[in-house]
């Protein structure tokens, strides 16, 4: 199979592994790339030197292209009153696990939009592909990456976002439907159209000039074939790769994904401060009820990570973050290369 996007990305198969921070690893990305797809690593939660190490580890495992994903959210604005109110709301949950809530919250990730050091690192390491999530960086950063010969992708959830990305000069659009697991790529969480993958792919392929990569709810070759019939040039799969031995998902996450909870996923903002889809546990059922105004992303995430740590210390995974898309019941457990080969066989 050949199409202009595959030539642009220099890959053989229209299969992209989603850059899932906390799940994707250099081993997973390299295995997918070596099998003919495009593997991805997420560096949005990493500092510059951690990110550089991940890039180099991946490059040592494959001589094929791979994708490096960045978070481009609006930088958090600290609001001491809102953060104190949120911690007071969470205090009884910490108390269940004989722990005290933190006294203050941190902005645990630096947005790429204000991380000059990360841009410089990427210009030095020159990965084949860079992708943006939650929005776009400033135009000079986009231009610098393009001038370095890097192919640029951007997650979009609506036509308006796609048109912004097209004007900015990215090379392809990742059309993230509402079915997708993990964080919504929406530029402004207050402006979420909640479009499903099929509708979004059709709107973008009919309206935009750029190649479209479909993402959200795609788990097998039939799903890849379906989105390509709708005009997509490739498919991005995330949840499908979580059970691969190369992923860093822990035992509780893997067990949940194999059981009945895979059949119920929901989108919530109470975990991180931004909407994201995962398997329902007490993060959803307890925290959403009577929740006060949330701190900004990723400040709210700092609180949730502390709560999960307190629960985990008591062998409780009810506050664990277990992102998954609506296709989760279709997940299969096998090495990443075998999964890519199976997806390719199923497509035809």
C-alpha positions, 0 to 999 in steps of 0.5 A: 500500500502506498500513499503520499503520507507513507512516503512523507513519513517514510514508513511502509504501513498506515499504522501509527502507535499513539504516543501515550505518556506513561505507557509508551516506551522506547522499546514499544516505539522501536518495535512498531517502527521496526515492524513497518509502522510509526512508533511514538514516544511522549515527552510531554511529562519529561524535562529536556534531559529525560526527553533527550535520553528517551530519544536516544534510547529509541534511536538505538533500538531502531534505524526507522523513523519514530514520532516524538510527541509534545504537549502544547497546552496553555501554561497553567495559571496558579490560583491559590484559593482554587487549589486550596479548595481542591485540596480540601475537597480531596482531604477525606479521600487521602484520609481513607488511606491514612495520608494527608493531602499535600499542602501545595500543588505544582505545575508538574509539566512545562508546556512546549509553548514556553520551553526553549530548551526542549526546542533546542534539544529537538533541533539537535537530535532531529527526530524524523517526526514531531507531533503536537497535542493540546494545540500548537507552539508559536510559529517560529518554533514550527518554522524551526522544526520544519527547517530542520527537516522534521515532519510535523503532525498535530492532533485536532478535534474539530475543523477549526483546530484543523484549519489553524494547524493547516495555516501554521504549516504542519504536514498532517493532521491527527483527527482525534475522535471522542472515542479516543483514550487518554487526553483529548487534544482539544486546543481549548477545553471550553470549546470541545465539539466532542465529534466522533472519529468517523464524522471528524475524518469525513469533515476534515478529508472533505475540507482540508488539503492535508493528509488525515490520520484517524485516531479514536476507537480503532483496534484492528485491521477492519477499523483501519480499513474503515477509516481509510475508506472514509479518506484517512491516510493512516490510523493511530492506535493507542489502547490497542498497544497497552497490553504489549509486553513492551508497554510500561502499563502496570499489572493492575492496569493490564488486568483492568483492561482484560476485564469488565471495566474495559466495557465502560470508559468515560471522559472526565476532567477531575483527574488532570484538569483537562478532559481525558477518557479512561476506565471508570474507577473512583477517580470518576465515581467519587471525585466528580460528585460535588467537585469544586472548580478545578485547578488548571492542568497540569496542577490538578494532576499533581493532586491526583498523582499524590492521591493515587500514591497514597492509595497504592501504598495501601494496595488500592488501585481505585485512584489509578489513572487507567486511560483507555478508548471505547474500543478497549474490549477489543484489546489483544495481548501480544508483542508489538511487532506481532500486533503490527503484523496482524493489523496489516494482515487484517487490513486486506 
